[in-house]
Structures are given as C-alpha cells and as structure tokens.
Amino acid sequence: MRPLRRVLIAATVAVVLLCAAGVAGVVWTFNSRTVSTAGSVEFVHALPVPPLAPSTVDGEGRRVFELRARAGRHDFGDRTADTWGFNGAYLGPTLRASRGEQVLVNVHNELDEETTVHWHGMHLPARMDGGPHQMVPAGTSWHPTWTVDQPAATLWYHPHPHGETARHVYRGLAGMFIVDDPATSVAQLPNRYGVDDVPVIVQDKRFSGNGNLRESGPLFSSVGLLGDTIVVNGATAPYLDVTTERVRLRVLNASNARVFDFGFADDREFALVGTDGGLLGQPYRMKRVMLSPGERAEIVVDVRPGERTVLRSFPPDLGADTWTERLNGGEDTFDVLQLRAADRLEERPELPSRLVDTPRLDPREAAETRQFTLSGTRINGDRMDMDRIDLTVTKGTTEVWEVTSQEALQHNFHIHDVQFQVIDVDGAPPPPHLSGWKDTVYLRPNTPVRLIARFADHADPDMPYMYHCHILYHEDEGMMGQFVVVEPGQKAGTPGGDHGGGHGGGHRGHG
C-alpha cells in the first residue's frame, strides 16, 4: 500500500501545483493586460498622408480609378514587415468623388488569393457593394460602377471576404473614400487636403520579435486581435506639422477590434463637426469621442503658434465588467499623434454656429420594426449563411431596427447600403456623436439602440447587402446576416439566383 499511497500523494500534489500555476497564470495575465503609452512616445516620424488617387474620365463620362491589391513590405518607421496594400505595400490612396458623378473602380487582385473591396458607408447597388458575394479571384479584376448620391462624408474601403475579413484588413488593405457635395459641405471648415484637412487612419498592431505582424489575438481575448502598438496612416510614433490656426482631422478607427476614446492629452476641447455619414447640424465642443471599429469622426482642433499637443486614446467605457474590460482593451491608454504648430500660423475662419440641415426620419412612418439581438458570434441566434436571405426590405420604405447586445462582450453594428439615424439609446435621446448620419454604432451591453433608415433607389431580389458586427473576428465567426431590397410586391430570390450574378457583381475579367 505504501507505493500506492506515495503515488496518490504525488498525484495530489501535482494537481494542486497545476491548479496553483493556472490561477497564478490567470492572475498574471489579468494584471499584465493593461497597456499605456501615455507620455512615453517619442514622436519621430512625420505623419504620412495617403495620396489622392489619380483618376481619368472615360468616354461615358465616368470618373475612373485604379486599385491594385498586392503584397509587399512596409516600413512602419521603426520596423519593416510583410504587408498588403492597394497601389503600394500598405493601405491605399484616398479616392475622392462628387455627388452626382458616376465612378468606375477597376479593382485588380494581384494577391495569391481571392479578396473583395467593400465601399463602407456608400449608398450603391448590392452588386457593386463589394461584400462576400463579390469575390475577386487571384489574378482577376472587378469593375464596379455606380453613381455617387449621398451627402459629403468621410467613407472608407476595405476587403469583406466571408471568414477572412480580419486577416485581410489587418495586413493593410484599407483606404479612405471622401465624398464631396456642395449642398452638404461648409466652406468655412478646413478643406485643403493634406494641409488643414488630414486623414487619420488609426490601427493597432502586434509585432513579433523579428518585426513582422503577429496575426493571433492575445490570450483570453474574446474579440480577436488587439495590438499594443498604434500606427497612424501606416506609421508608428507620428507627428503632424500644423501650419494653420485650426486643423480638421478625419479620424477613422480601422482596427480589427479595439475601441478608442479620442481626446487630447492636455484635455483641450475640440469641435466635432461630422460622423460616419457626413456633417452634423452644428459643431459640438467636446473633450472625448469614442469610436468603435469602422466608425469615423471629423474633428476641428484649434492650435496656438509654437505649441505641441497629443491626440490620445483614453480608456474607453465599454460598459462591461472589470474582467471583460481589461482583457478587451477597456483600460488601455495610447498616445496616437502629436500636433506640432508652426511658429506662425495661417489664419482660418471661425467655425459657423450651424453646419448642415439633417431632416429627421419619422418612426411613425416605418413600414417595419425589427429586433436584433447579438450574443457570442450570432445575431438572433443565427450564424451567417451565404445562401440564406435573412430579411426582405421593400424599396422606398423606412424601417426601425432595434439592436441589443445581450452580453458584456463588446459588439457594434454596421449596415451596408444605408446611412441610418439613431432614434434613442435605452430610451434616451442620442448624444451629439450619434446625432447625425451613421452606418456603424457601438452597442453597450444590454442597452437597446433604435435605428431608423430609408431604403431607397436600389433593388435586387437575388443580391443581398450585409448587416454585421464590425469586430472583425466576430464577423468572420458568423456574426452577420444579409438582406435584400425588392420592388413593391416582389419577393426575395436566392443569392446567385435567376436574376444572374452568382456570387459576383460588376464585370470581372483577367487583370
């Protein structure tokens, strides 16, 4: 019996030690997961400004852009890594077009695998949307064309292949698309691209010891990849030389999962003038604006001659418990971008008290009211199915969508094709940063958000648009549904059905 007793004692001790090690590991992980770079970044790299994409006008009067998705190596400033980009090694040029113009984008896939290009925030036909039904195989081209018809806004483009979006975006396939519209622009706002009107594409990255991008999420992360290094327009530790009294920053959260709460290290106020779908009714003086992945904010910052100030992301209030917040970035602080004002600054007009009129959609005119619950990686309990139409919307109607995250895990919600308005958040009027046109909205746990949208212009019974969580890991895991817009009296078809297209859209050919 003695040998058996010794074996049992040894086994018990081993189990106790393993449990203790496990508990210690969890405690260590919890205690080590807060990241802060506040006050420790030496801003040594001039902020790159994505070039405006050149364009031509073809014989049909269309503005033509060329985008080539390709692999390369990109210098982030302190390390060089294997990356993907459009027309270069990382990110892509800024596309710019005016309301009323017909555009044609020749998308050439020079990668060794298929991808897509989705026009995030753009109102356009479903076959041109660039979602998972418009795959572009390696070595081929796609030629979407549409007429731009929406207010002036800061949009963006990125891949949307089902199950692979997180990897493609993380590697660098993204860029801005600016829509101009004299009727919904304000001349007094800073408007010289790259001078006093500057894109600020913010992403978080993880680098390996050899300098390459790490594509795996940290231990215990429930949202996928969270990085500990911030890059802006593809550069680490960037600074922007400011030569005017005020500067307009078009801030885009292009990260896979991280939520940022942007403000300035010296706690100065800025003017929030626009969000996802365009300018607001008036400038709002604020000290913080929180952006989840996919959201945009246009802010105007006043500077004094010779001063320096730092755009900082403060710990965002995700609305979750301490454990969830800490493991998913809710307690992290990052210094993002330094503004360096010149000793002499060019004068700029004061901001007007009113910006643009935004007619409010009326919930009483809604043809449908729908409920959406997000939990785990499912919407209304369903996982994304490319061959299933989840919703049928009638063209020309207005709908109210009530969206609720049923858990502490962070989610947000993005709808393709339309810009929506937030009616209320948990029954209360929306705050300023949710008062304008939006296409993506953060969902606090167990807090219903009511959205209203009008589905106009484009109908196709067989080609769906998407709605999904824009935490890209969740999207890839199936937190997505699809809807078609049909003519009055028409029924939904089947993706790739009799009306043509298959899992495609636009003209595709060899590049």
Secondary structure, DSSP 8 states (H G I E B T S, - for coil): -HHHHHHHHHHHHHHHHHHHHHHHHHHHHHHH---B-TTT----EE-----B---EE-TTS-EEEEEEEEEEEEE-SS-EEEEEEESSSSB--BEEEETT-EEEEEEEE-SSS-B--EEET----GGGS-STTS-B-TTEEEE-EEE--S-SEEEEEE---TTTHHHHHHTT--EEEEEE-GGG--TTS---BTTTEEEEEEEEE-B-TTS-B--S--TT-SSS---SEEEETTEESEEEEEEESEEEEEEEE--SS--EEEEETT---EEEEEETTEEEEEEEEES-EEE-TT-EEEEEEE--TT-EEEEEEE----SS-HHHHHHTTTT-BEEEEEEEEEEEEE------S---------GGG-SEEEEEEEETTEETTB---TT---EEEETTEEEEEEEEE-SSS-EEEEESS--BEEEEETTB---GGGSS-BSEEEE-BT--EEEEEEE-S---SSS-EEEE-SSHHHHHTT-EEEEEEE-TT-----TT-TTS-SS--SEEEE-
